[in-house]
Amino acid sequence: MHTAAPAKTPIPLTIHERALLTWAAIFPLVLAAQAVLSPLVHAWPAVLQVFAMTLVVVPVASYVVMPRLMALYARLTRR
C-alpha cells in the first residue's frame, strides 16, 4: 500500500513580508488604475473616483496578483 507524503505546512509570513508583498501588488495596480480610469472619472467627486479605483484594484489584487506574488515569494525563499 502506498501512502502519500505528508503535506508541507507553509511557514507563515512575517508582518513585514506581508506588508512588502501587499505594497508590491497594490502600488502598480493603483498606478495602472489611475492611468486607465482618470480620463473616465475625472469629473466625478473624489470619493467616487476612489470608489471606482478600489472597486477594480482590490479584487484584482486579492484574486490575481497576491496569490501569484505569494507563490513566487515562497518559491524564491523555498518556504
A tleap script that builds the chain and sets N, CA, C and O, in Angstrom:
source leaprc.protein.ff14SB
mol = sequence {
  NMET HIE THR ALA ALA PRO ALA LYS THR PRO
  ILE PRO LEU THR ILE HIE GLU ARG ALA LEU
  LEU THR TRP ALA ALA ILE PHE PRO LEU VAL
  LEU ALA ALA GLN ALA VAL LEU SER PRO LEU
  VAL HIE ALA TRP PRO ALA VAL LEU GLN VAL
  PHE ALA MET THR LEU VAL VAL VAL PRO VAL
  ALA SER TYR VAL VAL MET PRO ARG LEU MET
  ALA LEU TYR ALA ARG LEU THR ARG CARG
}
set mol.1.N position { 0.845 -1.171 0.000 }
set mol.1.CA position { 0.000 0.000 0.000 }
set mol.1.C position { 0.889 1.233 0.000 }
set mol.1.O position { 1.893 1.290 0.711 }
set mol.2.N position { 0.507 2.225 -0.811 }
set mol.2.CA position { 1.290 3.454 -0.940 }
set mol.2.C position { 0.632 4.557 -0.128 }
set mol.2.O position { -0.559 4.828 -0.280 }
set mol.3.N position { 1.405 5.181 0.723 }
set mol.3.CA position { 0.863 6.301 1.494 }
set mol.3.C position { 1.444 7.591 0.958 }
set mol.3.O position { 2.618 7.667 0.593 }
set mol.4.N position { 0.605 8.593 0.920 }
set mol.4.CA position { 1.042 9.896 0.423 }
set mol.4.C position { 1.943 10.560 1.442 }
set mol.4.O position { 1.781 10.390 2.650 }
set mol.5.N position { 2.887 11.315 0.932 }
set mol.5.CA position { 3.771 12.077 1.819 }
set mol.5.C position { 2.945 13.152 2.516 }
set mol.5.O position { 2.031 13.718 1.916 }
set mol.6.N position { 3.256 13.433 3.762 }
set mol.6.CA position { 2.504 14.475 4.455 }
set mol.6.C position { 2.686 15.822 3.761 }
set mol.6.O position { 3.772 16.153 3.286 }
set mol.7.N position { 1.611 16.580 3.713 }
set mol.7.CA position { 1.661 17.897 3.078 }
set mol.7.C position { 2.529 18.831 3.908 }
set mol.7.O position { 2.494 18.811 5.138 }
set mol.8.N position { 3.303 19.644 3.212 }
set mol.8.CA position { 4.129 20.622 3.909 }
set mol.8.C position { 3.238 21.749 4.400 }
set mol.8.O position { 2.419 22.283 3.652 }
set mol.9.N position { 3.405 22.098 5.643 }
set mol.9.CA position { 2.685 23.247 6.174 }
set mol.9.C position { 3.513 24.479 5.884 }
set mol.9.O position { 4.666 24.562 6.305 }
set mol.10.N position { 2.933 25.456 5.155 }
set mol.10.CA position { 3.731 26.631 4.815 }
set mol.10.C position { 4.086 27.436 6.068 }
set mol.10.O position { 3.294 27.550 7.003 }
set mol.11.N position { 5.285 27.983 6.054 }
set mol.11.CA position { 5.710 28.842 7.150 }
set mol.11.C position { 5.032 30.188 6.953 }
set mol.11.O position { 5.125 30.778 5.876 }
set mol.12.N position { 4.354 30.677 7.977 }
set mol.12.CA position { 3.656 31.961 7.811 }
set mol.12.C position { 4.637 33.109 7.555 }
set mol.12.O position { 5.767 33.109 8.043 }
set mol.13.N position { 4.179 34.061 6.792 }
set mol.13.CA position { 4.992 35.237 6.518 }
set mol.13.C position { 5.018 36.151 7.738 }
set mol.13.O position { 4.069 36.191 8.520 }
set mol.14.N position { 6.105 36.875 7.885 }
set mol.14.CA position { 6.137 37.880 8.951 }
set mol.14.C position { 5.275 39.060 8.526 }
set mol.14.O position { 4.906 39.176 7.357 }
set mol.15.N position { 4.960 39.916 9.455 }
set mol.15.CA position { 4.153 41.092 9.135 }
set mol.15.C position { 4.876 41.986 8.136 }
set mol.15.O position { 4.241 42.635 7.305 }
set mol.16.N position { 6.202 42.020 8.216 }
set mol.16.CA position { 6.984 42.841 7.288 }
set mol.16.C position { 6.966 42.255 5.875 }
set mol.16.O position { 6.887 42.993 4.893 }
set mol.17.N position { 7.038 40.946 5.779 }
set mol.17.CA position { 6.963 40.293 4.473 }
set mol.17.C position { 5.588 40.504 3.848 }
set mol.17.O position { 5.479 40.791 2.656 }
set mol.18.N position { 4.539 40.361 4.655 }
set mol.18.CA position { 3.175 40.594 4.146 }
set mol.18.C position { 3.012 42.027 3.677 }
set mol.18.O position { 2.424 42.276 2.625 }
set mol.19.N position { 3.532 42.977 4.455 }
set mol.19.CA position { 3.422 44.386 4.084 }
set mol.19.C position { 4.137 44.659 2.764 }
set mol.19.O position { 3.608 45.363 1.904 }
set mol.20.N position { 5.327 44.110 2.603 }
set mol.20.CA position { 6.091 44.319 1.377 }
set mol.20.C position { 5.384 43.697 0.174 }
set mol.20.O position { 5.300 44.324 -0.883 }
set mol.21.N position { 4.880 42.483 0.320 }
set mol.21.CA position { 4.171 41.837 -0.782 }
set mol.21.C position { 2.883 42.581 -1.128 }
set mol.21.O position { 2.537 42.714 -2.301 }
set mol.22.N position { 2.181 43.062 -0.113 }
set mol.22.CA position { 0.955 43.824 -0.361 }
set mol.22.C position { 1.276 45.101 -1.121 }
set mol.22.O position { 0.596 45.440 -2.090 }
set mol.23.N position { 2.309 45.807 -0.683 }
set mol.23.CA position { 2.707 47.033 -1.383 }
set mol.23.C position { 3.116 46.716 -2.820 }
set mol.23.O position { 2.753 47.446 -3.743 }
set mol.24.N position { 3.866 45.634 -3.014 }
set mol.24.CA position { 4.317 45.253 -4.349 }
set mol.24.C position { 3.140 44.940 -5.276 }
set mol.24.O position { 3.250 45.095 -6.492 }
set mol.25.N position { 2.029 44.504 -4.712 }
set mol.25.CA position { 0.834 44.233 -5.514 }
set mol.25.C position { 0.032 45.509 -5.739 }
set mol.25.O position { -0.411 45.778 -6.856 }
set mol.26.N position { -0.153 46.289 -4.689 }
set mol.26.CA position { -1.059 47.437 -4.755 }
set mol.26.C position { -0.483 48.604 -5.545 }
set mol.26.O position { -1.194 49.207 -6.350 }
set mol.27.N position { 0.783 48.936 -5.336 }
set mol.27.CA position { 1.357 50.120 -5.996 }
set mol.27.C position { 1.181 50.106 -7.512 }
set mol.27.O position { 0.631 51.060 -8.063 }
set mol.28.N position { 1.632 49.051 -8.209 }
set mol.28.CA position { 1.465 49.081 -9.669 }
set mol.28.C position { 0.003 49.020 -10.106 }
set mol.28.O position { -0.363 49.577 -11.141 }
set mol.29.N position { -0.829 48.343 -9.319 }
set mol.29.CA position { -2.254 48.287 -9.678 }
set mol.29.C position { -2.913 49.657 -9.548 }
set mol.29.O position { -3.704 50.049 -10.407 }
set mol.30.N position { -2.596 50.381 -8.489 }
set mol.30.CA position { -3.169 51.721 -8.312 }
set mol.30.C position { -2.660 52.645 -9.414 }
set mol.30.O position { -3.426 53.437 -9.962 }
set mol.31.N position { -1.390 52.549 -9.737 }
set mol.31.CA position { -0.812 53.364 -10.800 }
set mol.31.C position { -1.518 53.089 -12.133 }
set mol.31.O position { -1.887 54.017 -12.852 }
set mol.32.N position { -1.698 51.818 -12.447 }
set mol.32.CA position { -2.365 51.446 -13.703 }
set mol.32.C position { -3.833 51.862 -13.691 }
set mol.32.O position { -4.344 52.381 -14.683 }
set mol.33.N position { -4.507 51.634 -12.569 }
set mol.33.CA position { -5.930 52.007 -12.474 }
set mol.33.C position { -6.098 53.515 -12.621 }
set mol.33.O position { -7.035 53.984 -13.268 }
set mol.34.N position { -5.194 54.261 -12.024 }
set mol.34.CA position { -5.275 55.717 -12.137 }
set mol.34.C position { -5.095 56.156 -13.585 }
set mol.34.O position { -5.822 57.026 -14.064 }
set mol.35.N position { -4.136 55.565 -14.283 }
set mol.35.CA position { -3.891 55.921 -15.680 }
set mol.35.C position { -5.092 55.584 -16.564 }
set mol.35.O position { -5.444 56.345 -17.465 }
set mol.36.N position { -5.719 54.427 -16.292 }
set mol.36.CA position { -6.835 53.987 -17.127 }
set mol.36.C position { -8.140 54.695 -16.749 }
set mol.36.O position { -8.893 55.125 -17.623 }
set mol.37.N position { -8.401 54.811 -15.454 }
set mol.37.CA position { -9.696 55.335 -15.014 }
set mol.37.C position { -9.780 56.861 -14.974 }
set mol.37.O position { -10.867 57.418 -15.123 }
set mol.38.N position { -8.665 57.535 -14.779 }
set mol.38.CA position { -8.709 59.000 -14.642 }
set mol.38.C position { -9.419 59.704 -15.791 }
set mol.38.O position { -10.238 60.587 -15.538 }
set mol.39.N position { -9.141 59.352 -17.035 }
set mol.39.CA position { -9.859 60.034 -18.121 }
set mol.39.C position { -11.373 59.788 -18.083 }
set mol.39.O position { -12.152 60.612 -18.561 }
set mol.40.N position { -11.775 58.666 -17.520 }
set mol.40.CA position { -13.198 58.324 -17.490 }
set mol.40.C position { -13.941 58.969 -16.326 }
set mol.40.O position { -15.133 59.260 -16.433 }
set mol.41.N position { -13.236 59.194 -15.209 }
set mol.41.CA position { -13.914 59.639 -13.990 }
set mol.41.C position { -13.421 60.989 -13.488 }
set mol.41.O position { -13.731 61.372 -12.360 }
set mol.42.N position { -12.657 61.720 -14.303 }
set mol.42.CA position { -12.049 62.967 -13.825 }
set mol.42.C position { -13.063 64.004 -13.344 }
set mol.42.O position { -12.733 64.839 -12.502 }
set mol.43.N position { -14.273 63.965 -13.858 }
set mol.43.CA position { -15.282 64.948 -13.466 }
set mol.43.C position { -16.081 64.509 -12.232 }
set mol.43.O position { -16.880 65.286 -11.709 }
set mol.44.N position { -15.876 63.289 -11.770 }
set mol.44.CA position { -16.601 62.775 -10.613 }
set mol.44.C position { -16.032 63.371 -9.332 }
set mol.44.O position { -14.880 63.803 -9.303 }
set mol.45.N position { -16.833 63.394 -8.279 }
set mol.45.CA position { -16.289 63.786 -6.970 }
set mol.45.C position { -15.178 62.801 -6.552 }
set mol.45.O position { -15.189 61.633 -6.939 }
set mol.46.N position { -14.235 63.297 -5.762 }
set mol.46.CA position { -13.068 62.498 -5.364 }
set mol.46.C position { -13.471 61.173 -4.733 }
set mol.46.O position { -12.857 60.146 -5.019 }
set mol.47.N position { -14.483 61.177 -3.886 }
set mol.47.CA position { -14.875 59.935 -3.207 }
set mol.47.C position { -15.347 58.885 -4.211 }
set mol.47.O position { -15.100 57.695 -4.018 }
set mol.48.N position { -16.018 59.306 -5.271 }
set mol.48.CA position { -16.456 58.348 -6.290 }
set mol.48.C position { -15.290 57.873 -7.155 }
set mol.48.O position { -15.281 56.728 -7.605 }
set mol.49.N position { -14.310 58.743 -7.388 }
set mol.49.CA position { -13.118 58.332 -8.126 }
set mol.49.C position { -12.370 57.243 -7.353 }
set mol.49.O position { -11.961 56.233 -7.925 }
set mol.50.N position { -12.199 57.459 -6.056 }
set mol.50.CA position { -11.510 56.476 -5.220 }
set mol.50.C position { -12.324 55.189 -5.134 }
set mol.50.O position { -11.762 54.095 -5.158 }
set mol.51.N position { -13.651 55.318 -5.033 }
set mol.51.CA position { -14.524 54.143 -5.005 }
set mol.51.C position { -14.343 53.320 -6.275 }
set mol.51.O position { -14.201 52.099 -6.209 }
set mol.52.N position { -14.348 53.979 -7.427 }
set mol.52.CA position { -14.188 53.271 -8.701 }
set mol.52.C position { -12.827 52.575 -8.772 }
set mol.52.O position { -12.722 51.437 -9.230 }
set mol.53.N position { -11.791 53.275 -8.311 }
set mol.53.CA position { -10.455 52.693 -8.361 }
set mol.53.C position { -10.359 51.468 -7.451 }
set mol.53.O position { -9.825 50.435 -7.856 }
set mol.54.N position { -10.867 51.578 -6.237 }
set mol.54.CA position { -10.783 50.444 -5.315 }
set mol.54.C position { -11.678 49.297 -5.755 }
set mol.54.O position { -11.392 48.136 -5.464 }
set mol.55.N position { -12.751 49.615 -6.450 }
set mol.55.CA position { -13.640 48.580 -6.967 }
set mol.55.C position { -12.903 47.687 -7.969 }
set mol.55.O position { -13.231 46.510 -8.113 }
set mol.56.N position { -11.925 48.242 -8.648 }
set mol.56.CA position { -11.122 47.485 -9.605 }
set mol.56.C position { -9.887 46.876 -8.927 }
set mol.56.O position { -9.604 45.691 -9.101 }
set mol.57.N position { -9.160 47.683 -8.159 }
set mol.57.CA position { -7.864 47.276 -7.623 }
set mol.57.C position { -7.973 46.158 -6.587 }
set mol.57.O position { -7.194 45.206 -6.633 }
set mol.58.N position { -8.905 46.252 -5.670 }
set mol.58.CA position { -8.968 45.272 -4.575 }
set mol.58.C position { -9.233 43.846 -5.083 }
set mol.58.O position { -8.506 42.932 -4.693 }
set mol.59.N position { -10.228 43.623 -5.922 }
set mol.59.CA position { -10.414 42.244 -6.404 }
set mol.59.C position { -9.242 41.725 -7.236 }
set mol.59.O position { -8.855 40.564 -7.106 }
set mol.60.N position { -8.677 42.579 -8.087 }
set mol.60.CA position { -7.542 42.135 -8.902 }
set mol.60.C position { -6.363 41.777 -7.996 }
set mol.60.O position { -5.699 40.763 -8.208 }
set mol.61.N position { -6.106 42.607 -6.992 }
set mol.61.CA position { -5.009 42.323 -6.064 }
set mol.61.C position { -5.288 41.048 -5.276 }
set mol.61.O position { -4.401 40.209 -5.117 }
set mol.62.N position { -6.502 40.901 -4.788 }
set mol.62.CA position { -6.831 39.762 -3.919 }
set mol.62.C position { -6.865 38.428 -4.645 }
set mol.62.O position { -6.368 37.427 -4.130 }
set mol.63.N position { -7.445 38.408 -5.830 }
set mol.63.CA position { -7.671 37.138 -6.512 }
set mol.63.C position { -6.652 36.799 -7.586 }
set mol.63.O position { -6.522 35.635 -7.965 }
set mol.64.N position { -5.924 37.797 -8.084 }
set mol.64.CA position { -4.992 37.538 -9.180 }
set mol.64.C position { -3.544 37.765 -8.746 }
set mol.64.O position { -2.715 36.860 -8.832 }
set mol.65.N position { -3.250 38.963 -8.285 }
set mol.65.CA position { -1.857 39.339 -8.053 }
set mol.65.C position { -1.283 38.727 -6.772 }
set mol.65.O position { -0.206 38.132 -6.815 }
set mol.66.N position { -1.965 38.857 -5.647 }
set mol.66.CA position { -1.415 38.363 -4.378 }
set mol.66.C position { -1.141 36.864 -4.378 }
set mol.66.O position { -0.075 36.459 -3.915 }
set mol.67.N position { -2.042 36.020 -4.870 }
set mol.67.CA position { -1.705 34.589 -4.884 }
set mol.67.C position { -0.437 34.295 -5.698 }
set mol.67.O position { 0.365 33.442 -5.320 }
set mol.68.N position { -0.268 35.003 -6.807 }
set mol.68.CA position { 0.928 34.782 -7.628 }
set mol.68.C position { 2.181 35.305 -6.931 }
set mol.68.O position { 3.231 34.665 -6.969 }
set mol.69.N position { 2.068 36.470 -6.296 }
set mol.69.CA position { 3.216 37.004 -5.562 }
set mol.69.C position { 3.595 36.097 -4.394 }
set mol.69.O position { 4.778 35.870 -4.138 }
set mol.70.N position { 2.597 35.584 -3.690 }
set mol.70.CA position { 2.871 34.692 -2.558 }
set mol.70.C position { 3.561 33.418 -3.042 }
set mol.70.O position { 4.511 32.952 -2.413 }
set mol.71.N position { 3.091 32.857 -4.148 }
set mol.71.CA position { 3.708 31.647 -4.695 }
set mol.71.C position { 5.136 31.924 -5.147 }
set mol.71.O position { 6.038 31.122 -4.903 }
set mol.72.N position { 5.336 33.054 -5.802 }
set mol.72.CA position { 6.675 33.422 -6.241 }
set mol.72.C position { 7.601 33.621 -5.043 }
set mol.72.O position { 8.738 33.149 -5.043 }
set mol.73.N position { 7.114 34.312 -4.038 }
set mol.73.CA position { 7.924 34.546 -2.835 }
set mol.73.C position { 8.265 33.222 -2.141 }
set mol.73.O position { 9.394 33.022 -1.694 }
set mol.74.N position { 7.296 32.337 -2.057 }
set mol.74.CA position { 7.533 31.027 -1.432 }
set mol.74.C position { 8.594 30.250 -2.225 }
set mol.74.O position { 9.467 29.607 -1.642 }
set mol.75.N position { 8.508 30.316 -3.542 }
set mol.75.CA position { 9.496 29.616 -4.365 }
set mol.75.C position { 10.878 30.230 -4.195 }
set mol.75.O position { 11.871 29.510 -4.085 }
set mol.76.N position { 10.944 31.560 -4.175 }
set mol.76.CA position { 12.241 32.231 -4.043 }
set mol.76.C position { 12.880 32.009 -2.685 }
set mol.76.O position { 14.104 31.932 -2.574 }
set mol.77.N position { 12.057 31.906 -1.654 }
set mol.77.CA position { 12.590 31.708 -0.303 }
set mol.77.C position { 12.533 30.248 0.108 }
set mol.77.O position { 12.961 29.890 1.206 }
set mol.78.N position { 12.008 29.403 -0.770 }
set mol.78.CA position { 11.866 27.959 -0.513 }
set mol.78.C position { 11.109 27.669 0.767 }
set mol.78.O position { 11.525 26.847 1.583 }
set mol.79.N position { 9.974 28.370 0.930 }
set mol.79.CA position { 9.110 28.150 2.098 }
set mol.79.C position { 8.171 27.023 1.815 }
set mol.79.O position { 7.354 26.670 2.666 }
savepdb mol mol.pdb
quit
